Amino acid sequence: MPQESPIPWWMAAFGFVVGAFFGSFLNMVIYRLPRRISFLKPSHSICPNCKHPLAGKDLVPMLSWLST
């Protein structure tokens, strides 16, 4: 008989999504803070190489990876 998981699937999925958003935000902070780049300006995320504004799908790492 299979053992039931102590955490419901929806709670694990929710934790994964929230963790991905916080991880993405912390990645932005870790990149910008040592370079003294403002968190407010530019008000949108940009490519660090060409300075092109990133689209909405590019801001969610897993979606941008799946869309390529």
ChimeraX commands (.cxc) that place a marker at each C-alpha (Angstrom):
marker #1 position 0.00,0.00,0.00 radius 0.5
marker #1 position 1.52,3.39,-1.03 radius 0.5
marker #1 position 2.27,5.76,1.81 radius 0.5
marker #1 position 0.48,9.12,1.70 radius 0.5
marker #1 position 2.71,12.19,1.43 radius 0.5
marker #1 position 2.80,14.38,4.55 radius 0.5
marker #1 position 2.48,17.51,2.36 radius 0.5
marker #1 position -0.46,17.96,-0.02 radius 0.5
marker #1 position 0.52,18.32,-3.70 radius 0.5
marker #1 position -1.02,21.79,-3.96 radius 0.5
marker #1 position 1.03,23.05,-1.01 radius 0.5
marker #1 position 4.24,21.74,-2.57 radius 0.5
marker #1 position 3.33,23.36,-5.91 radius 0.5
marker #1 position 2.53,26.67,-4.18 radius 0.5
marker #1 position 5.85,26.55,-2.30 radius 0.5
marker #1 position 7.70,25.86,-5.55 radius 0.5
marker #1 position 6.10,28.86,-7.30 radius 0.5
marker #1 position 6.66,31.22,-4.36 radius 0.5
marker #1 position 10.24,30.00,-4.04 radius 0.5
marker #1 position 10.84,30.60,-7.75 radius 0.5
marker #1 position 9.55,34.19,-7.49 radius 0.5
marker #1 position 11.65,34.96,-4.40 radius 0.5
marker #1 position 14.67,33.31,-6.01 radius 0.5
marker #1 position 14.25,35.44,-9.12 radius 0.5
marker #1 position 13.95,38.62,-7.03 radius 0.5
marker #1 position 17.00,37.72,-4.94 radius 0.5
marker #1 position 18.94,37.02,-8.14 radius 0.5
marker #1 position 18.15,40.57,-9.29 radius 0.5
marker #1 position 19.23,41.98,-5.91 radius 0.5
marker #1 position 22.46,39.97,-5.91 radius 0.5
marker #1 position 23.26,41.19,-9.43 radius 0.5
marker #1 position 22.41,44.87,-8.94 radius 0.5
marker #1 position 23.58,45.55,-5.37 radius 0.5
marker #1 position 27.36,45.16,-5.89 radius 0.5
marker #1 position 27.17,47.12,-9.16 radius 0.5
marker #1 position 25.25,49.97,-7.44 radius 0.5
marker #1 position 22.39,49.69,-9.94 radius 0.5
marker #1 position 19.11,51.04,-8.61 radius 0.5
marker #1 position 16.24,48.65,-7.90 radius 0.5
marker #1 position 13.78,51.28,-9.15 radius 0.5
marker #1 position 15.54,52.59,-12.27 radius 0.5
marker #1 position 15.42,51.09,-14.76 radius 0.5
marker #1 position 11.88,50.27,-13.72 radius 0.5
marker #1 position 11.99,47.14,-15.89 radius 0.5
marker #1 position 14.50,44.35,-16.23 radius 0.5
marker #1 position 17.05,44.68,-19.00 radius 0.5
marker #1 position 19.60,42.43,-20.65 radius 0.5
marker #1 position 22.96,43.12,-18.97 radius 0.5
marker #1 position 24.79,42.83,-22.31 radius 0.5
marker #1 position 22.68,44.78,-24.81 radius 0.5
marker #1 position 20.42,46.77,-22.40 radius 0.5
marker #1 position 17.30,45.55,-24.26 radius 0.5
marker #1 position 14.15,45.47,-22.06 radius 0.5
marker #1 position 13.06,41.94,-21.18 radius 0.5
marker #1 position 9.58,40.73,-22.06 radius 0.5
marker #1 position 7.17,39.35,-19.46 radius 0.5
marker #1 position 7.94,35.75,-20.36 radius 0.5
marker #1 position 11.65,36.41,-19.85 radius 0.5
marker #1 position 11.05,37.48,-16.24 radius 0.5
marker #1 position 9.94,33.99,-15.19 radius 0.5
marker #1 position 13.04,31.84,-15.64 radius 0.5
marker #1 position 11.26,28.52,-16.08 radius 0.5
marker #1 position 8.81,29.93,-18.64 radius 0.5
marker #1 position 11.58,31.56,-20.66 radius 0.5
marker #1 position 13.54,28.30,-20.60 radius 0.5
marker #1 position 10.49,26.32,-21.74 radius 0.5
marker #1 position 9.69,28.82,-24.52 radius 0.5
marker #1 position 13.09,28.49,-26.20 radius 0.5
marker link #1:1,2 radius 0.2
marker link #1:2,3 radius 0.2
marker link #1:3,4 radius 0.2
marker link #1:4,5 radius 0.2
marker link #1:5,6 radius 0.2
marker link #1:6,7 radius 0.2
marker link #1:7,8 radius 0.2
marker link #1:8,9 radius 0.2
marker link #1:9,10 radius 0.2
marker link #1:10,11 radius 0.2
marker link #1:11,12 radius 0.2
marker link #1:12,13 radius 0.2
marker link #1:13,14 radius 0.2
marker link #1:14,15 radius 0.2
marker link #1:15,16 radius 0.2
marker link #1:16,17 radius 0.2
marker link #1:17,18 radius 0.2
marker link #1:18,19 radius 0.2
marker link #1:19,20 radius 0.2
marker link #1:20,21 radius 0.2
marker link #1:21,22 radius 0.2
marker link #1:22,23 radius 0.2
marker link #1:23,24 radius 0.2
marker link #1:24,25 radius 0.2
marker link #1:25,26 radius 0.2
marker link #1:26,27 radius 0.2
marker link #1:27,28 radius 0.2
marker link #1:28,29 radius 0.2
marker link #1:29,30 radius 0.2
marker link #1:30,31 radius 0.2
marker link #1:31,32 radius 0.2
marker link #1:32,33 radius 0.2
marker link #1:33,34 radius 0.2
marker link #1:34,35 radius 0.2
marker link #1:35,36 radius 0.2
marker link #1:36,37 radius 0.2
marker link #1:37,38 radius 0.2
marker link #1:38,39 radius 0.2
marker link #1:39,40 radius 0.2
marker link #1:40,41 radius 0.2
marker link #1:41,42 radius 0.2
marker link #1:42,43 radius 0.2
marker link #1:43,44 radius 0.2
marker link #1:44,45 radius 0.2
marker link #1:45,46 radius 0.2
marker link #1:46,47 radius 0.2
marker link #1:47,48 radius 0.2
marker link #1:48,49 radius 0.2
marker link #1:49,50 radius 0.2
marker link #1:50,51 radius 0.2
marker link #1:51,52 radius 0.2
marker link #1:52,53 radius 0.2
marker link #1:53,54 radius 0.2
marker link #1:54,55 radius 0.2
marker link #1:55,56 radius 0.2
marker link #1:56,57 radius 0.2
marker link #1:57,58 radius 0.2
marker link #1:58,59 radius 0.2
marker link #1:59,60 radius 0.2
marker link #1:60,61 radius 0.2
marker link #1:61,62 radius 0.2
marker link #1:62,63 radius 0.2
marker link #1:63,64 radius 0.2
marker link #1:64,65 radius 0.2
marker link #1:65,66 radius 0.2
marker link #1:66,67 radius 0.2
marker link #1:67,68 radius 0.2
view
